[in-house]
Amino acid sequence: MSTVSSAASSRPVDSGVEVARVGPDAAPTVLAIVRAAFGARPPLDPPADALGETETTMAQRLAAYGGLVASLDGEPVGALVLDPVGRTMYLRRFAVLPDRQGHGIAHAMVDAAVAAAHEGGFEDLTVVAREELPRTVRFWTRQGFREIARRPPSVELRRPLRTLVVEVPEAEDMRALGTRLAGQLRAGDLLVLSGELGAGKTTFTQGLGAGLGVRGDITSPTFVISRVHPSEVGGPALIHVDAYRLGGSADAWAELDDLDLDTDLEDAVTVVEWGEGIAEGLSDSRLEVRIVRALADEAVDQDEVDPRRVEITPVGPRWHDLSFAELRG
């Protein structure tokens, strides 16, 4: 088996975890892991197709594009099948042995799948989960996947390969991420922030402000439409906008332009909270930043509790040179 160089992760995993690309000769190993993992799940109606796999059918699946096997200290503990369909790479039969969860195995396999899909020239990853298993669906959501279709009992989720997923355990980590991102921003840039109340959007923006060297305390724009924070270091100002107060319409950018701001939007970095769904009308290039809160019972691996996951997706030509490596810190 040849070792896959998985994409660097912002979350450290067990140093004993290795992920390797495999072919049809690994069918017995992959099948054993899949049967153990899927067999430990609650009974489903209809039963998971994975439970009907045989060595022959698994070998046939692996013959097409191969799969991945994760090992912990030399023991195979996780597996998945790579199934390309058009420009997307489906992850099938994703499984981690129940008694080996909590070591970052699932995360390591996702990172390795991202690397394998990048190498193959694919545009995104797709998974199909069961809606009766909400914790599993939430696991994929925290990996940067978003629901694109629901055909009961299945939920289909997709992650663009240019999405960086960063785990931030503490508020200071959120600020530090914003500060690192600020080092790659320039005048005219647009950032669209989304996430539920209390997710950390303002904390992230505080980090941006610190990195940009702007004046003034950055607080939630809930009670005003926008705030302008001038630069104290000769760089771009920071405009902090509450798109919810703008009505969430496609005319939001025009409404913002009509505001009596001291700084032109082209001379500043603009951060729009609650901007998801209207960004298409704001600019052809934007950085989408989605902050997802996790709860203790949402993890697939029992010991893996992720307070925040930040998904950063560059859209448009402005971001062709965005360095994910610098954002990971």
N, C-alpha and C positions, 0 to 999 in steps of 0.2 A: 504494500500500500504506500502511496506517496503522500507525504504530509502536506496539508493545505495551509498556506500562510494566511491565517484569518486576519480580517481587518482589525486594527488596534481598537481596543475597547476602553472607554473611560471608566469602566467598572472592573477592578481587579478580580480575576477568577482564580480558583485553586491552581497553584503552580504545577500540580500533577496532571492537569487536564490537557490532552492533546487531541486534535481533530484531524482526521485523515480522509482523503478521497478514496473511495472504494468502487469496485466493479461487481459483476455478477458472481465472482468467486466468493464474495463476502455474504452471499444470501443467507446461509445458516446463521451467521452472527447477527445480521440485521433482523432476521425473522424472530430470533430468540428475544431480542430486546423489545421489538414491537409487540410480541405476544404478551410479555410480562407487563409492559407499561399499559397497553390498552385493556388487558385483562383485569388490571387493578382499578379501572374506572368504574363508576356506578353503572348499573345496567341501563342500556339505552334501547329505545324502540323507534325505528329499527336498530339492530345491533350495528356497531361500527364495522365497516367493510374490512378494516385491517385485521379483524379476528378471523377472517376467512382466507388469509394469505397462506400459501404453501411455499416450500423452498423453490419450487418451479416457477410460480407466479412472481415471487420476489426476485428471482434471478432475471426474469424477463423484464421487470421494472428497472433493475439496475443495469441491464444491458443497453438501455437507450441512452442514458446520460450519466449513469453512476449515482453515487450517494455519498453520504458522510457518516463516519463512525467516530464517536468521541470515546476516548479512553481515560480512565482515572488511575494513575499509577500502574499503567499497563493493562488494566482490565477494561474491556469494552462495556460501556455503561449508557451510551446514547447513540441514536441513529436517525437518519432521515433519508428519503429518496428525492433526488433532483429530477424534476419533470418539466422540461421547457415546453411552453405553449406560446407560439408567436414570439413577442418581445418580452414576455414575462417568464420568470422561473417559479414554478409551483414547488412548494415544499410539502412532500407527502410523507405519511407514516412517521411524523415527528414524534420521537419517543425517548424518554429517559427512565432508566430503571427506578422504580419507586423507592428502593432503599439506598439510592445513591443521589437523591436530590439534595439540594442545599450546598452544592459545590461550584455553582456557576456553569454547570454543564450546558444547560439550555441556552444561556447567553453566548457561550463559546460557539455552539453550533450555529446560532443565528449569525454571528460575526463571520464564521467560516463560509456560510452560505452566501452572505453578501460578497465576500471575496471571490468565491467561485462564479457567481453571477456576473460580477464586474469583469472577470477574466473572459467570460463567454460573450461579452458585449450585450447583455440583457439590460433592460431599462428599469425593471422593478422585480420585487419578490411578491408572491401571492400565497396565501394559506387558506384552507377551508376548515373551519372549526364547527363544533356542534353547539347550537344555541342553548342546549340543556346544561352546558358546562360553562357558566359565566366566568368562572375564575380563569379558565383557559382563554376565553375571548379577551379578558382584560389583560392577561399576560401578553398576548400579541399586540394589543393596543399600546402597552408600555414599551414594546419593541419598535414602535414607529409605524405600525400597520394601522390602516383605517378601513372601516367597513365600506365596501363598495356594492355589496349585494346581499340580500337575505332571502334564501329559498328554504323555508322550514323543511327539515330541521337544521339546515346548514347556514353558516354565516361566512361569507367570503371577504377576506381582508387583504389589503395591498399596501406595500411600502415602496416608494420610489427609492432607487439606489442612491440618489444624491441626498437622502435624508440622513443627517447625523443625529444619533440618539445619545444623549449625555445624561448620566445619572448624577443627581445632586443631593447628597444626604442632608446638608444643612443650609441655612440661609446664607451663610458666608460663601458657601460653594456656588450658590446662585449668583451672588454679586461678583464673585471671581470669574464666572463664565461670561457675564456681561462685560467685565473689564477686558477679558481676552478678546472678545469679539470687537470691542471698540477699536482695537489696534488695527483692524482691517476695514474700518468704515471711512467714508469720505462724504463730502458735501453732496447733497442730492439723493442720498440713500434712503430707502423706505423699509422699515421693519414693521411687520404686522404680527401682533401678539394675540394669542388666544389661550384660554384656560379659565376654569371656573373661579369664582370669588375665592380669594385667599390662596390661589395656586402659586403665586410668587411673581406675577408680571411686574409689579412695581419694584420689587427687590431686584429683579433682573435689570430693570431700567436704571436703578441706582448704580449698578455696576457699570452700565454703559456710560452714565454721566461721569463716574469717577475716571474711567478710561479716556474719555474725551476731554476731561479737564474743564467741565462747565461749572458755572456759578449757580448757587442756590440749592436748597433742599428739594430732592425729587420725591414727591408724595403722589398718592393716587389722584388722578384727575377727575374723580367722581363728581366733585361739586363745581367744576369748571369744564369748559370744552377743551381748552388747551393751555399749556404753559410753555414759555420760551426760556431756555437756560442758555445765556450767552457763554461763549468760550472765554476762558481766562488764560489760554495758552496759544492764541492765534489760530485755532482750528475752527471747525464748523460748530455752530450752535446746535443744541438739542431741542427739538420741538416734541412735546409729549402730549398726545391727543387721546381723548376719550371718544371713540367712534360711536359708542352707544348713545351718547348725548347728541350726536349728529343725526341720529335716526336710523343708522344702519342702511342707508339707501345708496344706490349707485351714484347719486349726486353728492356724496360725502366730500369728495375731493374738491368739487366746486364750492361747497359750503365752507370748507377749510380755507380755500383761496380767498373767500370773501371776508374772512376774519381780519381784524385790524392787528396783524402781527408785526412786530418790529423786525422780523427776519424773513427773508424770502425763502420759500421751501427749497429752492435749488441751492441755497447757500447753507443748508442745515441738514442734519440727520433727523429724520422724522420717525417717531415711534407711535404707532397707532394701536391702542388697546381695543379689544372687542372689534377688530377689523376683519375677522374671518367672514368670507362671503361677499364682501364689498371690494376686496383688494383688486379684483380684475379691473375695476373702474378707476383705480388710483394710479397705477404705473405698470409698464410692461416688464419692469424688473423690480423684484421685491424679495425680502428675506422673510419667510414665514417661520415664526417661532411659536411652537405649541407646547404648553406646560401641562403635564398630566400628573395629577395627584394619585398616589397609590395608598391603599389601605393594607393593614397587616394580613388580612385574609385573602388578598388578591393574588398572591404569588403562587406560581406553579411549583417552584422549589420552596419547601416549607420555611427554610431559614433565610430566604431572600426577600427582604422587605425594603422596598424602594420608595422613600418619602416623596421624591419628585423625579420625573423624567422629562427632559427638555428635548424636543424634536425640532431640528433646524433644517429647513428645506429651502435651498436657493432656487429662485424662479427668474428666468430671463437672462439676457446676455451679460448684464453687469457682473454676475457672480461666477463667471467661468473660472476665475483664478482664486476663489475662496479656498483657504487652506483649512481643512478639517483637522489636520495634525496640530495646528496652533491652537485650535479651540479645545482640543482634548486636554491640553495643559501637561 
